[in-house]
Amino acid sequence: MKIFCTGASGYIGGSVAAHLAAAGHQVTGLVRSAEKAEAVCRLGIEPVMGTLDDAAVLARAAGAADLVVNAASADHRGAVTAMLAALAGSGKAFIHTSGSSIVGTRSRGARSDDVFDENTPVTPSPARAARVALNELILSFRDKECRPVIVCPSLIYGIGHGVGRDSVQVPLLINLARKRGNAAHAGPGENIWSNVHIDDLVPLYMLAIDKAPAGSFYFAENGENSMREVCRAINRMLGFPGQPSAMSMLDAESEWGEGTAENTMASNSRVRARRARVELDWRPRAKGLIEEIEQGCYRE
């Protein structure tokens, strides 16, 4: 198949695009620089120069492909509408990447007991209302003769297989621990995020490409941990004695910025990937997050 992938030099999109190219598909990937173009070429991906603001470039590349994987941004409405307009009436698939912070609750490091699956109504925070609205727009294109599908990962961990090698939360925590000589979480660190290994996430994309019905939405998770549990594992991995420390939200915002601190590092995002397991027979098998930190790629 001819497949166009945005985010081809990133962590998720790069891993998916590299897998598809290795499987023999003709993959083109959106890149912003000559350096990234050279890097994706080495993975067998044909670069398409441009950005998410280049609507004509996106529409042309999407229209020429048999399916599109959008993994560059969960929030760029202009890019999405340009590609979907090119696919309307074609019956082709549009696999979009969202993120489970759509169910996130700002809690300043406190625990929430709210758990969501694909059938749970969502009232998003103001920071994620536009993302939820964009997801609804994407799924509405099932009525315009194309096959929109949304994959919604939780916290992703593990080493990527493309140009982009690192995820967000775990590297941020490890880097901060190295800087401070002790792992640290925002507030009490009792907030919980579901999580999924990149080695399990990529197969979910393959299943979605192969057989997800039009209008499908899938969470991706295979367990959950509190940020305090993650920080304890980081201390053990790095050989730091004692318990991790609790940062004030002011300190967390100083380290990571207000949006990342509040919506990513100190929030809760607890989901269950029931639909992927039932509809697509998705069977995650990779190491759990704590094991991967203590004994896997982060130690290596």
N, C-alpha and C positions, 0 to 999 in steps of 0.2 A: 504493500500500500504506500501511497504518498501521504506523508504526515507532516503537518506544520506545527511546530512547538514554540510557544513563547516561553521565556525563561530558560532557554536551552543552555545557557552558561551558568545557571543558578543551581541551587541545592536540589529542589524537587524536580523542576523541569529538566535539569541536566541529567539527573539519574534516570528519569523516564525516557528522555530522548536517547541517551546512550544505550539503554536496554533495547529500545526499538530498533536502533541502527544495527546493534549487534545481532538482532534477530533477522536481519536482512531487509528491513523496510527502508524505503527512500525517505529520509528525514531531513527537513529543512528547519532551521532554527533562527529565531530573531536574536540579533546581537547588536550591541551599540558601539563597538570599537573594533579596529583591525586586530588588536591583541586577542579579544574574545573570539573573533572570527577564526583566527589561526588555531586557537585552542579547541574549538568545536570541530574544526576540520580533522583534527587528529583523532577524533572519536567517530569519524565517518558521517558527520552531520554537515550538510551544506548550509553555510551562513546566509542569512537574509539581513542586510544592513538596515537598521532603523530603530525607532523607539515606539513605545506604546502610544505616543501622540501622533504617529504617522498613519492616519486612518487609511490612506490610499494603499500604502505598502501592506498593511495588515489585511485589507480586503482582498488585494490581489493574491497574496500568499495563501490566505484561507480558501479562496475560490479555486485555486489550482490544486488543492490537496483533497485527499479522500476523507480525511478527518483532521480535526484541530485539537491540540492539547494546550490549554491556556494555563500556564503555571508561573507567569511573571508577576502578577499582582491580583490580589483578591478584591481590589477596590476600584480599578480603573474602568469606569463606565464607558468612556469613549472608545477604548480599545475593544471592549466586549461588543458594543453595539456595531462597530465597524465590521467585525468578523461575523457576527450573527446575521447581519444584513446580507453578507456575501453568501451565507450558507442557506438562507431561507428558501424553501422550495426544492432543495437538493436532496433531502433525506440523509445528509451526511451528519456525522456525530461531532459534537462540540463538548469536550471534556474540560470542565472548569474547576479550578482549585480555589476553594474557600478556606476557612479556618475556624476551629471550634471556639474561638473567642467570641463568636456571635452569641453564644449562650453564657458568656463570661459575666461574673459579678465582681465589681470592685469591692474588695473587703479588707484592704490594708493588711493582708497576711492572715486574716481569720478564716476559719473553715466554713464552708457552706455545705449543706446536705442535699442541695438541689442536683438531681441527675437527669440528663436529657437523652432520649433516643430520637429517632427520626420522626416519630409521631407526637412528640411533646410540643405543645405550643411554646413559642419563643417570644418574649418581649425584650428586645435587645436594649443594651445601654445606649445612651446618645452617641457614644464613640463608635458603635457598630450598627446603628440603624441604617446607614447608607449601604453597608455591605449586605444586610438582610434584604433590603429592597432590590439590590442588584441581583441577588440570588433568585428572587421571585421573578424578576424580568427575564433572566436566563431561562428558567424552567418554563415560562410562558411560551417560549418558542417551540415547545412540543406541538403547539397548535398551528405552526407555520411550516410544517413539513421539513423539519430537521430533528436531530436527536440530541437535545441538550441533556447533559449529565453533570452533576456536581459531586466532587469528592471533597470531603471536609475533614482534613486531618486535625488531630489534637497535637500535643507537644511531640515533635519529631526528634528522634535521636539516632545516633550512628553516623558513620562516615558515608558521604555521598559517592556516587559512582561516576559522576560527570566532572565538569570543570569545578563547580561549586562543591566543596567538600563538607562544610560545617552547617549545622542548624543554628538556632538562635539561643534558646534558654540555657541549655547545658553548657555550651562554650562560654556564655556570659558568666555563669556561676563559677566555672573552673578558672577563668581568667581573673575574676575578682578574688578567689581564694588564693591564687598564686601571688597576687599583688599584696594581699593583707597578711598572708601567712596563716589564714584560717578561713574556712568557708563562712559565708554570711547570707542570710535571707532577709527579705523585707518584712518588717513586723515580726510576729511570732512564728511565721513560716508554716502555719497549720493549713494554709490554703492548698487545695488539691487540683492537680491537672491530670486528666487522662493522657496517655502517651502511646506512641506507635513507632516501631523501628523502621527506618528507611528501607530496610531489606524486606519488610512486610508491606510497606506502602506501595512500592513499585508494582508488585504483583496485583494489588488491588486496582491500579490503573489499567493493567493489562486485562483484567476481568471486566472492568467497566467498558473498555474499548470493544471487547469481544461480544458482550451480551447484555449490558445494562439497557433497560427499556427507556424510551424517551421520557423525560421529566423526572428521572430518578435522582435522589439525594442520598448520599452515603456518608455517615460519620466513619472515621478511621481511628480505632483505638485497640489496644490489647493490654489494658491494665491502667492503674493510676497510682500516683504517689504525691505526698505532700512535698512542698519545697524544702521543708526541714529534713525529711527523709533523704531527698536528693543531696542536700548539703552534707549530711552525715556520711553518705557514701563517698562524696568528693573528698572529705577529710581523710577517710580511710584509704582511698586511692592514693592521695598525695602524701600520706604518712604524717598528717598533722594530728597531734593528740587533742583530746578534749572535744567538747561540743561546739557546733557552729554558733556564731554570734547573730544576734538580732539587730538589724539596722533600723533606725527610724525611717519613716517614709521620706523625710527630707534628705537623708543620706542616700536612700535608694534612688531618689529622683536625681540627685547629684551624680550618681554613678551611671545611670541608664537613661535619664531623661524622664519627664513626667509621664508621657504616654506609655512607654515600655514598663516603667515601674508599676503604674496603676493597673494597666490593662493586661499585662503579660506576666510580670514577676510576682505581683501581690494579689492577683485575682484567683478565682476558682473557675475551672472549666471542666466539668465532669460529664462525659458522654458515654453512650453505649452503641457500638457498631452492630446493632442487631440486623439491620437490613442487608448489609454486605455479607454477613455470614449466612443468612437464610436465602437471599435471592441469587447471590453470586457464588456461594459456597467458598467464600474467602476463609482461609485457614492460616492465620499468622503463626509463625514458628520461631522467630528470632529471639535472641536473649532479651529478657526483661531489662528495664532501664537501670535498676540498681546493679544487676549483674554486669551489664555492659560497662557501667562506670567503673566498677571495682575490678573486673577481670577481663574486659574486652578492649575495644578500640581506643578508649580514652586513656587507659593505662599505657597502651602501646605507643 
